[in-house]
Amino acid sequence: MFEGREKVRDRQQRGLYLSAARSALFNAVLARRVVEGSWNQALPGEVLMLAGSHSIFTMEEADDTIRQRIAAFDLHPTGPLWGVGELSSTGAARELETAVATMLPCFCDGLAAAGLKQERRALRLMVQDAALEWSEPGVAVLGFRLPAGAYATTVLREWIESDIDPAR
């Protein structure tokens, strides 16, 4: 679609393709940060999001107060939702995001050409009201709430592939 080889006329299908491309870029940035161990801390030039809102601000260097607020889940590091315009990150955060974007230039250019604007999403999500009940032997019922835009399948994959107790 981005290379012009396929015309997508169906508006809903086109929206799905745009969302998938945007998610691929965001996920690539998050994956890099997970590998580097920086997904839950502020890099120099980080864009931080206030918990429970979409309010963001860019900070040059994290001080003790910022680090404490991140540890308390009051602030979250963010990643880019690609589109037209400049990244709001600076410094090391921008360098990392730009390096990842150079691996998928067709997506970056295509999302900008489609008119989507640059936005940010938190790199972490908070699972709320997690509960695990055994309805009968061998049958577990897991319940939890997620913020809008989060996928339960992602949370389940992380719980299954880790030692996290979902009832904590």
JOBELUR-V52853 format. One record per residue. RES is the residue in three letters. SS is DSSP state (a for helix, b for strand, c for the rest). Layout:
# JOBELUR-V52853
res=RES ss=SS
res=RES ss=SS
This chain:
# JOBELUR-V52853
res=MET ss=c
res=PHE ss=c
res=GLU ss=c
res=GLY ss=c
res=ARG ss=c
res=GLU ss=c
res=LYS ss=c
res=VAL ss=c
res=ARG ss=c
res=ASP ss=c
res=ARG ss=a
res=GLN ss=a
res=GLN ss=a
res=ARG ss=a
res=GLY ss=a
res=LEU ss=a
res=TYR ss=a
res=LEU ss=a
res=SER ss=a
res=ALA ss=a
res=ALA ss=a
res=ARG ss=a
res=SER ss=a
res=ALA ss=a
res=LEU ss=a
res=PHE ss=a
res=ASN ss=a
res=ALA ss=a
res=VAL ss=a
res=LEU ss=a
res=ALA ss=a
res=ARG ss=a
res=ARG ss=a
res=VAL ss=a
res=VAL ss=a
res=GLU ss=a
res=GLY ss=c
res=SER ss=c
res=TRP ss=c
res=ASN ss=c
res=GLN ss=c
res=ALA ss=c
res=LEU ss=c
res=PRO ss=c
res=GLY ss=c
res=GLU ss=c
res=VAL ss=b
res=LEU ss=b
res=MET ss=b
res=LEU ss=b
res=ALA ss=c
res=GLY ss=c
res=SER ss=c
res=HIS ss=c
res=SER ss=c
res=ILE ss=b
res=PHE ss=b
res=THR ss=b
res=MET ss=c
res=GLU ss=c
res=GLU ss=c
res=ALA ss=c
res=ASP ss=c
res=ASP ss=a
res=THR ss=a
res=ILE ss=a
res=ARG ss=a
res=GLN ss=a
res=ARG ss=a
res=ILE ss=a
res=ALA ss=a
res=ALA ss=c
res=PHE ss=c
res=ASP ss=c
res=LEU ss=b
res=HIS ss=b
res=PRO ss=b
res=THR ss=b
res=GLY ss=b
res=PRO ss=b
res=LEU ss=b
res=TRP ss=c
res=GLY ss=c
res=VAL ss=b
res=GLY ss=c
res=GLU ss=c
res=LEU ss=c
res=SER ss=c
res=SER ss=c
res=THR ss=c
res=GLY ss=a
res=ALA ss=a
res=ALA ss=a
res=ARG ss=a
res=GLU ss=a
res=LEU ss=a
res=GLU ss=a
res=THR ss=a
res=ALA ss=a
res=VAL ss=a
res=ALA ss=a
res=THR ss=a
res=MET ss=a
res=LEU ss=a
res=PRO ss=a
res=CYS ss=a
res=PHE ss=a
res=CYS ss=a
res=ASP ss=a
res=GLY ss=a
res=LEU ss=a
res=ALA ss=a
res=ALA ss=a
res=ALA ss=c
res=GLY ss=c
res=LEU ss=c
res=LYS ss=b
res=GLN ss=c
res=GLU ss=b
res=ARG ss=b
res=ARG ss=b
res=ALA ss=b
res=LEU ss=c
res=ARG ss=c
res=LEU ss=c
res=MET ss=c
res=VAL ss=c
res=GLN ss=b
res=ASP ss=b
res=ALA ss=b
res=ALA ss=b
res=LEU ss=b
res=GLU ss=b
res=TRP ss=b
res=SER ss=b
res=GLU ss=b
res=PRO ss=c
res=GLY ss=c
res=VAL ss=b
res=ALA ss=b
res=VAL ss=b
res=LEU ss=b
res=GLY ss=b
res=PHE ss=b
res=ARG ss=b
res=LEU ss=c
res=PRO ss=c
res=ALA ss=c
res=GLY ss=c
res=ALA ss=c
res=TYR ss=c
res=ALA ss=a
res=THR ss=a
res=THR ss=a
res=VAL ss=a
res=LEU ss=a
res=ARG ss=a
res=GLU ss=a
res=TRP ss=a
res=ILE ss=a
res=GLU ss=c
res=SER ss=c
res=ASP ss=c
res=ILE ss=c
res=ASP ss=c
res=PRO ss=c
res=ALA ss=c
res=ARG ss=c
